[in-house]
Structures are given as C-alpha cells and as structure tokens.
Amino acid sequence: MPEPVVLPADRGHNSDNVRKTMEARNVVPVIPMRKSRKLRVAVDRKLYRLRNLVERCFNKLKNARRVATRYDKTAESSLGFIDITSIRLWLRHLST
C-alpha cells in the first residue's frame, strides 16, 4: 500500500501534535491555520483545493442512502456498493 505524501485537512486538525506526527512520517500537512494560532504557517492553496474535490465526492456517495446509513454488514459488500454508486456517478457525469 502506498504511503501518503500530503495530508490535506480542515482547520479542526490544526494542532502542533498533528503537524509533528505528520512531519515525522515525512507527510506534508496542508492545513489552514486557525485565527488564534500565534505561529503562522503557510498553506499550499492549490493542494488544499484538491481536498474540496474529495469532500464533494464523498457527499455525492452519501446521497445513496445505503452508503450513508451503512446497511451492509461486511466490508466487501459495503465496498461493492460504493463501487456501484461510483460507477453510477461516473456514468451520470459522462451523459452531461
């Protein structure tokens, strides 16, 4: 399994502990600062925008009630339904 290189997260994960842990694992934290943060940290805005794409994808997947409520008992059946829902979203995207 590939190791992560970047961690895009929201402001709720902006703690020194999270940043130190990620930097120890050679992962670049892309987390905007809270307004109360004293030490200013720069954020790569282009990488942070990619987080929005992932969030929107999860929101579209959750529109399928079965995915949102997690009716499936096993990981295999749950991932299978996520695959089916993803294919439906992709086909819908191709038709527009």
C-alpha positions as CSV (number, residue, x, y, z in Angstrom):
1,M,0.0,0.0,0.0
2,P,1.5,3.4,-0.9
3,E,2.4,5.8,1.8
4,P,0.7,9.2,1.9
5,V,2.8,12.2,0.8
6,V,0.3,15.0,1.7
7,L,-2.3,15.4,4.4
8,P,-5.0,18.0,3.4
9,A,-7.2,18.6,6.4
10,D,-9.5,21.3,7.7
11,R,-8.8,23.8,10.5
12,G,-10.0,21.4,13.2
13,H,-6.8,19.4,12.7
14,N,-4.5,22.4,13.0
15,S,-2.6,21.3,16.2
16,D,1.1,21.1,16.7
17,N,0.7,17.5,17.7
18,V,-0.8,16.6,14.3
19,R,1.8,18.6,12.4
20,K,4.7,17.0,14.3
21,T,3.3,13.5,13.8
22,M,2.9,14.0,10.1
23,E,6.3,15.6,9.6
24,A,7.9,12.7,11.5
25,R,6.2,10.4,8.9
26,N,7.5,12.6,6.0
27,V,4.0,13.7,5.2
28,V,3.4,17.4,4.3
29,P,0.5,18.7,6.3
30,V,-1.7,21.1,4.2
31,I,-3.9,22.6,6.9
32,P,-5.0,26.2,7.1
33,M,-4.3,28.0,10.4
34,R,-6.9,28.9,13.0
35,K,-7.2,32.6,13.5
36,S,-6.0,32.1,17.1
37,R,-2.7,30.5,16.1
38,K,0.3,32.5,17.1
39,L,2.9,30.8,14.9
40,R,1.9,31.5,11.3
41,V,2.2,28.5,8.9
42,A,2.0,28.8,5.1
43,V,-0.5,26.6,3.2
44,D,-0.3,25.5,-0.4
45,R,-3.6,26.6,-1.7
46,K,-3.5,24.5,-4.9
47,L,-3.1,21.3,-2.8
48,Y,-5.8,22.4,-0.4
49,R,-8.3,22.9,-3.2
50,L,-8.0,19.2,-4.1
51,R,-9.4,18.4,-0.7
52,N,-12.7,20.1,-1.9
53,L,-12.9,17.6,-4.7
54,V,-12.6,14.6,-2.4
55,E,-15.2,16.1,0.0
56,R,-17.7,16.6,-2.8
57,C,-17.1,13.0,-4.0
58,F,-17.9,11.7,-0.5
59,N,-21.0,13.9,-0.3
60,K,-22.3,12.5,-3.7
61,L,-21.6,9.0,-2.5
62,K,-23.6,9.7,0.7
63,N,-26.6,10.7,-1.4
64,A,-27.1,6.9,-1.9
65,R,-29.0,6.1,1.3
66,R,-27.4,2.6,1.6
67,V,-23.9,4.1,1.7
68,A,-24.8,6.9,4.1
69,T,-26.6,4.5,6.6
70,R,-24.1,1.6,6.2
71,Y,-26.6,-1.1,6.0
72,D,-24.1,-3.6,4.8
73,K,-22.6,-5.9,7.4
74,T,-19.3,-6.8,5.7
75,A,-16.5,-4.6,4.3
76,E,-16.7,-6.4,1.0
77,S,-20.4,-5.7,0.4
78,S,-20.0,-2.1,1.6
79,L,-17.1,-1.5,-0.8
80,G,-19.0,-3.2,-3.6
81,F,-22.0,-0.9,-3.2
82,I,-19.6,2.1,-3.1
83,D,-18.1,0.8,-6.4
84,I,-21.6,0.6,-7.9
85,T,-22.5,4.0,-6.7
86,S,-19.3,5.4,-8.1
87,I,-19.9,3.9,-11.5
88,R,-23.4,5.4,-11.5
89,L,-22.0,8.8,-10.7
90,W,-19.4,8.4,-13.4
91,L,-22.0,7.4,-16.0
92,R,-24.2,10.3,-15.0
93,H,-21.2,12.6,-15.4
94,L,-20.5,11.2,-18.9
95,S,-24.0,11.8,-20.0
96,T,-24.0,15.5,-19.2
